[in-house]
């Protein structure tokens, strides 16, 4: 198959590209600038200006939609909130508008989403059928998924993965969690009881491959490991893996609220998320325990 990836220059996009090429797929990217991988054709687009290279869909079977501004990259001002939503929704709509006016052979759209859809749920175990809340991160995910679902009107199979905290030493949350531990000042955040729905980056790649290759898979699935841990448990597991002591007091809630503003909800709240639906669909996790995952990452 021929795969088009939006957000292909990001960490996950690069990893997925290598995995797909290794399996013999043809991969192309939609990006704001030309790439430097000779194995990947890059088509240029500008979502803000509504510009897209119409040849990007030539010969494409499946679109993997990973594009979107980083949720935790900047403080959540009103303009930043708008950018976070538009970068996800207007980008896929730009592609859909192209599909409406040009002949193509696209059959599937597979999109990232986020477990932020559920927001803070305490100790409740949430499934794909659990309703969202009404804070910003929930609304962002709702609009994101609704935009992707517009592909159903074009006869496309749409598949959305609500992604948890991806454990990868090269990016994402793990390096930020591990750095204080390495510097001997690591500690849980807030009360440490908030649930962290984690997943190893290798299982993320495999789940995307699973979604690409299993045409009957559609709708929404949680992209999390079967055994979530609390913030305290994850911090302790990182410290144990790195052979570092934990002696510092918990990072106070008010400090994070002062530093991060509304964005502090990302680290101060938690969600206990079920992976049962994707397992029932036939997906097998390689890493089900956080200690094993961290051992592979740092071992």
Order of alpha helices (4+ residues) and beta strands (2+ residues): beta-alpha-beta-beta-beta-beta-alpha-beta-beta-alpha-beta-beta-alpha-beta-beta-alpha-beta-beta-alpha-alpha-alpha-beta-alpha-alpha
